Amino acid sequence: MTEQDIDFNDAVVEEFRQNLQHLYGDVKSWLTGFVYKENLIEINEEYAIPYKSPELYIYKNNEFISKIKPVGAHIIAADGRADLIGKRDKLSIAFLKKTRSVKVNADTESEQTNNAAGLKEYDLYIGYEGAGWYICRGKRKITKLSSESFFKALENVSGYRHF
């Protein structure tokens, strides 16, 4: 890795950490009456030197509800990802600065990477509404993170129902 690569990766990682802190701030503001614990974990990615970032544990009435675990800053088709993990399941939460698209052959609908003729461009994600955190629901469906979408995701992964 060159010094220029390291500087770039440091900037990407720092931006991811800042976005993660905004995510945690939003979650904490929505979940009043909960207890939170942050635990630093080491993240190892192919394109960055190992770095530390906090995962957020969420408790209610001394019972573990879920945690948000950062996955990394260098994520294919996203600008960072964390996982919402509960007793029942896990969902990915991706940070997207911009929408992504894929080009496919208009005749066969197969992916093409080397020929611009006859290609049709599709949005990679269904539900993009501008830069921010998104809950990933399946391969292409995303929902912009809000208190409502977070509570639904929390219920899916943990069984906790917020009234």
Buried (B, 14 or more C-beta within 10 A) or exposed (E): EEEEEEEBBEEBBEBBBEBBBEBBEBBEEBBEEBEBEBEEEEBEBEEBEEBEBBBBBBBBEEEEBBBBBBBBBBBEEBBBBBBBBBEEEEBBBBBBEEBBEBBBBEEEEEEBEEEEEEBEEEEBBEBBEEBBBBBBBEEEEBBBBBEEBBBBBBBBBBEBEBE
